[in-house]
Amino acid sequence: MVFSWFHLALIIFLLAGALFAAGPLLISRLIAPRFKGGDIGLPYECGIRPQGSAWSRFGVNYYFYALIFLAFEVDILYLFPVATYYPHSEGFLPLIKLFIFLFILGVSIIYFWRKGVFSWPRRISL
């Protein structure tokens, strides 16, 4: 392999890119003030001292509802590409596929509703 100016330029640009990415990290590590204790260790450094416990615990139900919301929200997001493609489609096949998707989504909501997933229990016993 013959070493050319292109190879040299490629190596220089790779090194410059690495320095460009790592430079601010290294410089901030060298010149940043190092304080331990005081208000730095407090949660939510907004200038107000926290009242009560900073480590409030959320119930498992909260996270479970958040995951269900995300799952159905992502399913609904699949409808946007269909809506943009629909005026360019021919025939009823895309409309039938859309109704099949909405039917499966509706059946899954009914299934979860019957299982009692959407009812918020007072307390979970583990």
Backbone as CSV, one residue per row, in Angstrom:
resi,resn,N_x,N_y,N_z,CA_x,CA_y,CA_z,C_x,C_y,C_z
1,MET,0.842,-1.169,0.000,0.000,0.000,0.000,0.891,1.237,0.000
2,VAL,0.553,2.168,-0.833,1.322,3.397,-0.957,0.678,4.445,-0.055
3,PHE,1.490,5.076,0.777,1.022,6.131,1.668,0.974,7.432,0.877
4,SER,-0.213,8.033,0.813,-0.357,9.254,0.011,-0.797,10.415,0.912
5,TRP,-0.946,11.578,0.289,-1.394,12.762,1.014,-2.817,12.578,1.525
6,PHE,-3.590,11.804,0.794,-4.957,11.541,1.243,-4.958,10.805,2.575
7,HIS,-4.087,9.806,2.731,-3.995,9.070,3.986,-3.541,9.984,5.132
8,LEU,-2.596,10.853,4.848,-2.129,11.793,5.857,-3.256,12.746,6.271
9,ALA,-3.995,13.252,5.301,-5.114,14.148,5.607,-6.179,13.422,6.407
10,LEU,-6.429,12.166,6.082,-7.413,11.375,6.806,-6.994,11.167,8.259
11,ILE,-5.746,10.868,8.486,-5.238,10.691,9.855,-5.296,12.000,10.623
12,ILE,-4.931,13.108,9.973,-4.969,14.413,10.642,-6.400,14.777,11.023
13,PHE,-7.351,14.558,10.114,-8.740,14.874,10.425,-9.314,13.960,11.508
14,LEU,-8.923,12.698,11.548,-9.370,11.809,12.613,-8.829,12.261,13.970
15,LEU,-7.558,12.642,14.014,-6.980,13.141,15.259,-7.625,14.467,15.676
16,ALA,-7.865,15.341,14.714,-8.509,16.611,15.024,-9.930,16.388,15.541
17,GLY,-10.646,15.439,14.965,-11.995,15.127,15.439,-11.981,14.573,16.853
18,ALA,-11.029,13.691,17.142,-10.915,13.139,18.491,-10.558,14.236,19.495
19,LEU,-9.646,15.128,19.128,-9.298,16.237,20.015,-10.465,17.207,20.178
20,PHE,-11.216,17.411,19.109,-12.370,18.299,19.172,-13.431,17.735,20.114
21,ALA,-13.572,16.410,20.144,-14.563,15.786,21.023,-14.064,15.679,22.459
22,ALA,-12.792,15.310,22.632,-12.256,15.085,23.972,-11.711,16.363,24.606
23,GLY,-11.405,17.353,23.824,-10.812,18.586,24.341,-11.652,19.274,25.409
24,PRO,-12.925,19.575,25.137,-13.732,20.229,26.168,-13.867,19.393,27.446
25,LEU,-13.923,18.079,27.309,-14.012,17.230,28.495,-12.747,17.326,29.340
26,LEU,-11.614,17.272,28.676,-10.349,17.352,29.408,-10.133,18.739,30.014
27,ILE,-10.446,19.780,29.268,-10.251,21.141,29.770,-11.167,21.404,30.960
28,SER,-12.420,20.976,30.880,-13.323,21.193,32.011,-12.888,20.390,33.229
29,ARG,-12.302,19.246,33.015,-11.790,18.436,34.131,-10.611,19.135,34.810
30,LEU,-9.805,19.844,34.017,-8.631,20.508,34.575,-8.961,21.826,35.260
31,ILE,-9.862,22.621,34.693,-10.074,23.960,35.233,-11.369,24.112,36.031
32,ALA,-12.201,23.081,36.124,-13.460,23.187,36.856,-13.197,23.245,38.353
33,PRO,-13.985,24.039,39.083,-13.814,24.085,40.539,-14.255,22.764,41.161
34,ARG,-13.572,22.382,42.215,-13.864,21.128,42.893,-14.377,21.433,44.297
35,PHE,-15.676,21.387,44.464,-16.292,21.636,45.760,-16.989,20.372,46.227
36,LYS,-16.786,20.049,47.450,-17.492,18.916,48.054,-18.268,19.450,49.248
37,GLY,-19.476,18.991,49.409,-20.277,19.411,50.540,-21.041,20.682,50.246
38,GLY,-21.646,21.247,51.272,-22.437,22.457,51.088,-23.726,22.155,50.353
39,ASP,-24.190,23.125,49.589,-25.432,22.947,48.842,-25.253,22.128,47.571
40,ILE,-24.013,21.841,47.213,-23.778,21.048,46.005,-24.345,19.641,46.173
41,GLY,-24.259,19.105,47.360,-24.739,17.752,47.591,-26.240,17.633,47.724
42,LEU,-26.957,18.753,47.780,-28.400,18.714,47.926,-29.059,18.347,46.599
43,PRO,-30.182,17.648,46.660,-30.900,17.382,45.416,-31.587,18.653,44.924
44,TYR,-31.773,18.755,43.641,-32.457,19.880,43.006,-31.811,21.200,43.384
45,GLU,-30.621,21.421,42.932,-29.899,22.658,43.244,-30.582,23.842,42.564
46,CYS,-31.621,24.363,43.190,-32.332,25.484,42.607,-32.285,26.699,43.506
47,GLY,-31.572,26.642,44.601,-31.476,27.780,45.486,-32.391,27.697,46.688
48,ILE,-33.281,26.722,46.697,-34.203,26.554,47.816,-33.859,25.237,48.502
49,ARG,-33.725,25.297,49.797,-33.440,24.069,50.533,-34.669,23.164,50.498
50,PRO,-34.473,21.879,50.250,-35.624,20.981,50.148,-36.298,20.772,51.499
51,GLN,-37.596,20.620,51.458,-38.393,20.336,52.651,-38.764,18.859,52.631
52,GLY,-38.544,18.160,53.698,-38.918,16.752,53.769,-37.897,15.871,53.083
53,SER,-38.348,14.716,52.721,-37.455,13.733,52.122,-37.285,14.007,50.634
54,ALA,-36.072,13.953,50.181,-35.810,14.146,48.756,-36.010,12.853,47.984
55,TRP,-36.032,11.753,48.658,-36.151,10.455,48.007,-37.573,9.931,48.166
56,SER,-38.546,10.633,47.575,-39.919,10.154,47.638,-40.065,8.973,46.694
57,ARG,-40.767,7.976,47.142,-40.910,6.756,46.363,-42.253,6.752,45.657
58,PHE,-42.223,6.424,44.391,-43.448,6.268,43.632,-43.853,4.809,43.675
59,GLY,-45.143,4.565,43.636,-45.631,3.199,43.625,-45.323,2.523,42.298
60,VAL,-45.374,1.222,42.322,-45.124,0.438,41.104,-46.213,0.719,40.084
61,ASN,-47.409,1.024,40.550,-48.519,1.281,39.626,-48.237,2.470,38.722
62,TYR,-47.562,3.473,39.258,-47.244,4.657,38.455,-46.397,4.271,37.244
63,TYR,-45.374,3.481,37.456,-44.510,3.064,36.360,-45.244,2.129,35.403
64,PHE,-46.123,1.317,35.952,-46.889,0.395,35.110,-47.807,1.170,34.170
65,TYR,-48.492,2.180,34.702,-49.337,3.017,33.853,-48.515,3.786,32.827
66,ALA,-47.340,4.225,33.207,-46.480,4.945,32.261,-46.069,4.028,31.110
67,LEU,-45.747,2.775,31.421,-45.365,1.830,30.362,-46.545,1.509,29.447
68,ILE,-47.718,1.349,30.019,-48.895,1.090,29.182,-49.187,2.296,28.302
69,PHE,-49.075,3.494,28.860,-49.292,4.699,28.068,-48.307,4.770,26.904
70,LEU,-47.034,4.494,27.176,-46.041,4.532,26.103,-46.326,3.489,25.034
71,ALA,-46.743,2.304,25.451,-47.024,1.251,24.471,-48.155,1.670,23.543
72,PHE,-49.251,2.186,24.096,-50.360,2.592,23.247,-50.038,3.860,22.463
73,GLU,-49.228,4.725,23.028,-48.845,5.942,22.311,-47.992,5.610,21.083
74,VAL,-47.095,4.670,21.232,-46.276,4.250,20.091,-47.150,3.599,19.028
75,ASP,-48.153,2.827,19.453,-49.064,2.230,18.475,-49.827,3.297,17.709
76,ILE,-50.226,4.345,18.397,-50.954,5.419,17.726,-50.027,6.179,16.773
77,LEU,-48.747,6.273,17.127,-47.802,6.963,16.236,-47.645,6.257,14.898
78,TYR,-47.965,4.968,14.854,-47.908,4.252,13.575,-48.978,4.746,12.609
79,LEU,-49.984,5.450,13.098,-51.037,5.945,12.227,-50.611,7.162,11.412
80,PHE,-49.600,7.895,11.844,-49.168,9.082,11.098,-48.587,8.744,9.717
81,PRO,-47.695,7.755,9.596,-47.241,7.419,8.236,-48.378,6.914,7.358
82,VAL,-49.326,6.215,7.944,-50.469,5.731,7.167,-51.288,6.918,6.673
83,ALA,-51.461,7.919,7.517,-52.244,9.088,7.126,-51.555,9.881,6.019
84,THR,-50.228,9.914,6.033,-49.534,10.647,4.966,-49.499,9.851,3.664
85,TYR,-49.506,8.517,3.763,-49.455,7.684,2.563,-50.840,7.475,1.958
86,TYR,-51.870,7.584,2.746,-53.218,7.217,2.322,-53.702,7.960,1.069
87,PRO,-53.463,9.272,0.911,-53.943,9.926,-0.323,-53.270,9.406,-1.598
88,HIS,-52.097,8.797,-1.475,-51.390,8.296,-2.650,-51.683,6.824,-2.930
89,SER,-52.450,6.187,-2.085,-52.714,4.756,-2.256,-53.872,4.541,-3.210
90,GLU,-53.937,3.338,-3.732,-55.005,2.982,-4.656,-55.805,1.834,-4.069
91,GLY,-57.085,1.934,-4.165,-57.952,0.860,-3.707,-58.240,0.940,-2.217
92,PHE,-58.896,-0.126,-1.749,-59.313,-0.169,-0.353,-58.379,-0.972,0.536
93,LEU,-57.307,-1.537,-0.016,-56.410,-2.376,0.784,-55.764,-1.605,1.940
94,PRO,-55.227,-0.379,1.743,-54.680,0.355,2.897,-55.731,0.675,3.954
95,LEU,-56.962,0.951,3.525,-58.024,1.233,4.482,-58.365,-0.015,5.296
96,ILE,-58.380,-1.172,4.641,-58.650,-2.429,5.339,-57.531,-2.723,6.331
97,LYS,-56.282,-2.507,5.932,-55.158,-2.719,6.857,-55.244,-1.776,8.053
98,LEU,-55.661,-0.540,7.813,-55.821,0.418,8.900,-56.901,-0.035,9.873
99,PHE,-58.023,-0.524,9.354,-59.083,-1.006,10.233,-58.667,-2.262,11.000
100,ILE,-57.857,-3.118,10.388,-57.345,-4.288,11.110,-56.446,-3.846,12.254
101,PHE,-55.579,-2.874,11.998,-54.696,-2.355,13.049,-55.504,-1.739,14.180
102,LEU,-56.500,-0.915,13.848,-57.324,-0.289,14.877,-58.163,-1.321,15.630
103,PHE,-58.603,-2.370,14.942,-59.360,-3.425,15.607,-58.492,-4.164,16.626
104,ILE,-57.259,-4.502,16.237,-56.346,-5.182,17.176,-56.031,-4.275,18.356
105,LEU,-55.828,-2.993,18.105,-55.566,-2.041,19.190,-56.774,-1.934,20.120
106,GLY,-57.964,-1.873,19.565,-59.168,-1.807,20.387,-59.394,-3.081,21.190
107,VAL,-59.133,-4.239,20.586,-59.280,-5.506,21.305,-58.276,-5.593,22.448
108,SER,-57.065,-5.096,22.231,-56.071,-5.132,23.310,-56.470,-4.201,24.453
109,ILE,-57.070,-3.061,24.145,-57.541,-2.163,25.202,-58.668,-2.821,25.986
110,ILE,-59.596,-3.471,25.295,-60.678,-4.172,25.982,-60.132,-5.303,26.836
111,TYR,-59.161,-6.037,26.318,-58.542,-7.128,27.082,-57.896,-6.607,28.364
112,PHE,-57.117,-5.533,28.258,-56.474,-4.974,29.452,-57.504,-4.400,30.425
113,TRP,-58.578,-3.837,29.897,-59.615,-3.288,30.751,-60.308,-4.393,31.540
114,ARG,-60.597,-5.512,30.862,-61.240,-6.646,31.544,-60.320,-7.297,32.567
115,LYS,-59.020,-7.287,32.313,-58.065,-7.844,33.271,-57.906,-6.956,34.493
116,GLY,-58.411,-5.725,34.440,-58.315,-4.816,35.574,-57.032,-4.021,35.614
117,VAL,-56.372,-3.907,34.472,-55.103,-3.188,34.436,-55.320,-1.692,34.644
118,PHE,-56.435,-1.163,34.171,-56.652,0.276,34.246,-57.269,0.725,35.563
119,SER,-57.535,-0.188,36.470,-58.048,0.213,37.781,-56.868,0.365,38.734
120,TRP,-56.820,1.489,39.395,-55.692,1.818,40.262,-55.915,1.200,41.640
121,PRO,-55.127,0.194,42.002,-55.322,-0.416,43.326,-54.800,0.500,44.426
122,ARG,-55.385,0.379,45.596,-54.962,1.206,46.727,-53.571,0.831,47.196
123,ARG,-53.289,-0.445,47.259,-51.997,-0.878,47.761,-51.650,-2.205,47.109
124,ILE,-50.393,-2.331,46.749,-49.935,-3.584,46.157,-49.293,-4.413,47.251
125,SER,-49.735,-5.626,47.375,-49.115,-6.529,48.341,-48.157,-7.440,47.609
126,LEU,-46.935,-7.435,48.034,-45.914,-8.237,47.361,-45.689,-9.545,48.054
